[in-house]
Amino acid sequence: MGARCSKFSFCWFHSHLKPSVLESSDQENGEKGERKLWPSFGEFNLEQLKVATNGFSSENIVSEHGEKAPNVVYKGKLDNGQWIAIKRFNKFAWPDSRQFLEEAKQVGSLRSERLANLVGYCYEGEERLLVAEFMPHETLAKHLFHWEAQPMKWAMRLRVAFYLAQALEYCTSKGRGLYHDLNAYRILFDQDANPRLSCFGLMKNSRDGKSYSTNLAFTPPEYLRTGRVTPESVVYSFGTLLLDLLSGKHIPPSHALDLIRGKNFLMLMDSALEGHFSKDDGTELVRLASRCLQYEARERPNAKSLVASLLSLQKETEVPSYVLMGLQQETASSAKQLSLTPFGEACLRLDLTAIHEILEKTGYKDDEGIANELSFQLWTSQMQETLNLKKHGDTAFRAKDFVTAIDCYTQFIDGGTMVSPTVYARRCLSYLMNDMAQEALGDAMQAQVVSPEWPTSLYLQAACLFSLGMENDAQETLKDGTNMEARKNKN
């Protein structure tokens, strides 16, 4: 995998690690989704993006907007295999490159698992491009209006509404409460089929400030009066999305409100949902939609209120989104295609006993810092004390006294006189043995920082990710470890 960057923000972490490992699982946490560690927002050059999109080939177009001034979105693949989405503005948009850069950097500073995050930009000559995470499972419009295999389940529709509300609350908390033309095409599904809000709508669309489509039936009343978008306008658009989720159709708000006022809300409901939702839940969601669609902006709820209202409606919260969506996760099949080493097999099975045996037998032979420790002729008392801590930790590790091992290894690491990837690896497994997967993952990553070409650190990262339920990331990391070991054995 090549040399790693420093600390926790090294290249693998940029490409693979999900933020949920490092976040609270409390869904009411207003900061949920903010990534503590994530690829830094940066500049791409035009040639990189041309190569990634095969010369901006029409085959890589995933969406287009407008006729006179189309802003086209492409999918692309970087040299490291990472997929990206690239929005290419027309040449009349963003004539001031400084304004474009300032706006892009502000949006690029946001990091949430509820967003399809902006990861970079490009401006060369008249070219203005934005680069974001690629979402492989398409848009809400596709799954809601144009489904093929099965209609979207009630529990998934509620999850979409809740995650979207969380995305808006997060953006509002970061001073980006304005979202331009919020609609079902702006909601995307990631590799786990979790819904995310496209970050592109957080950018000002262009110098003319036009932010909404020409379909006036779905435009917030105040925008028609003033031509300005406000946070309350975004809530109005959120209300139209609730109608989409309820009905499975794109129903004009005025028509829906007439039905609601006439207490005929059941006529709104998607016929495919019949018998799959309770009347109370349906009534509550309709009530929330009507509040969002109030003519007077001040009478609409704010994003925080939306999150609170939708939290209590969530169903089947333990079921992964890809299951609710009827999608296949590409996980086990990719592992079967690999010729795994015994260590890789143990990590795939999450067989901690086998991992322990391998780490114990391997010892410190791949750990140059400790393997050469006896070559020094002179030791200070502090160094000797530090080595004793390691030896006590090793004794506890062999005896499967993992609590003591954690304590001794922690004192060794905190001493700071020597750095040992093997100690990080052994403490990692000790954490796993004590159901502390997040701490274990941190140690596995630190082992890789210390020794970038050591396959053991990647194998252990995979085991941690499997333990955390992050199948896709675990599989990718297992593959990287296997390939690294194969390269190492050839040399």
C-alpha positions, 0 to 999 in steps of 0.5 A: 500500500506504500508509505502512510501519512502521519498519525491517524489520518494516513492514506488507508484511513482516508480511503476506507474507514467509516466515521461511525467507528469513532462516533456515539451511537446515540441518534439524538446526538446533534453532532452525530455524523461529524467525522473526527478523522477523514480525508482532508479537503483538497485540490485536484488537477484537471488531468486527474479528473479527466483520467478518472472519468475517461475524458469526461465520457458520456458513459460516466454521466450520472445526472444532468441539470438544466438545458441552457446551462447544464451542470453535469455530474460524472462518476470517476475512479482515482488511481487508488481505486476510490470512486468519486462523483464530480460536478462539472459546472458550465463555463458561465458559472462561477466566473470569480474563481476566488468566490468558487474556492471560498464557497467550496472550502466552506462546504468542504469543511463539513464532515457527516455520515449523513452527507455525501461529503465534498472532498475536493475541487478543481479550477483551471481556466474556465473549469469549475469542478467539485469532487464528492464521495460517490454513492453507488446505490443511486437516488431516492427518486429512483427507488421511490418513483421508478422501483423495479424489484420492490417498493420502498418499505415503510421502515426505510421511508421513515429512516430516509426522513430521519437521516435527512433531518439529521443531515439538515440539523448538522448543516444548520449547526455548522452555519450552512442552513441553506440548501438549494432545491432539496428534492428526491434527486438530492438524496443518495444511497451509499454502499450500505444503502444508507441515505445521504444528502448530496453536498452539492446542494449546499453550494450556491448554484451560480452567480445568478443565485437561481436556486429552485427549479422552474416547477413553481408548484413545489417552490416555497411561497416566500421564494416566489415573493422575494427570490431568496432562500431561507432555512425555513424554505429548506424545511418547506422543501423537506415537507414536499419530500415527506409527501414523496415518501408518503405517496411514492409520487411527486405530489404538488403540496397544494393538492396534498394539503387539500386532502389533508384538510379534508381529512382524506390523508389515506388517499395520499398514501402509497397503495404499495404500503397498504397494511404495512404501516399503522394509522397512528404513524401515518397520521403523525407523518402527515401532520409533520408534513403539513407543519413543514408546508405552512404558508408562513415560514415562521410557523414551520418547525426547525431542523432540530424539531424535525429530528426529535419528531422523527426519532420516535417513529423509527422502525426496525432500527436494528435492520441494516438499510441494505436489507430493508432496501433488498440490496445485496452487500458485496462482502463475502464473495470478495473474500472467497476470491482471495487466497487468504493466509491463516492469519487472514482466515482467522481475521475473516472468521473473527477467531480471536483465539487463533489470532492470539496463537499467531501473534504469540508465535510470531513474536517480535521478529517483524518489529525492528525497534524491539528485535534489536533491543539487546544490541545496545550495550548501555541501558538507562534505568528508565529504559530497563523499567520500560522493557520490564513493562513490555515483558510483564505485558508479554507474560500476561498476553501469553497467559491470556490475562488480557486486562493485565496485558492492556495495563502493562502495554499502556504503561510501556506505550505511554513511557514514550522511550520506544515505539513497537508495532508489535506491542500495539498489535498485542494490545489491539487483540487484548482490547478485542478480547475485552469487547473494546473494538474501537480502542482496538482499531486505534491500536491497529492503525497506530501499528500501521503508522509505525510500520507501514509495510507490516501486513499484521496491522492491516489484518488486525484492522480487518478483524476490528472492522468485522467486530464493529459490523463494518463488513465492506471496509473489513473486506477491503482491508483484508484484501489490502493485507493479503496483497501486501503480504504477497508482495512482501513474500516475493521480495 
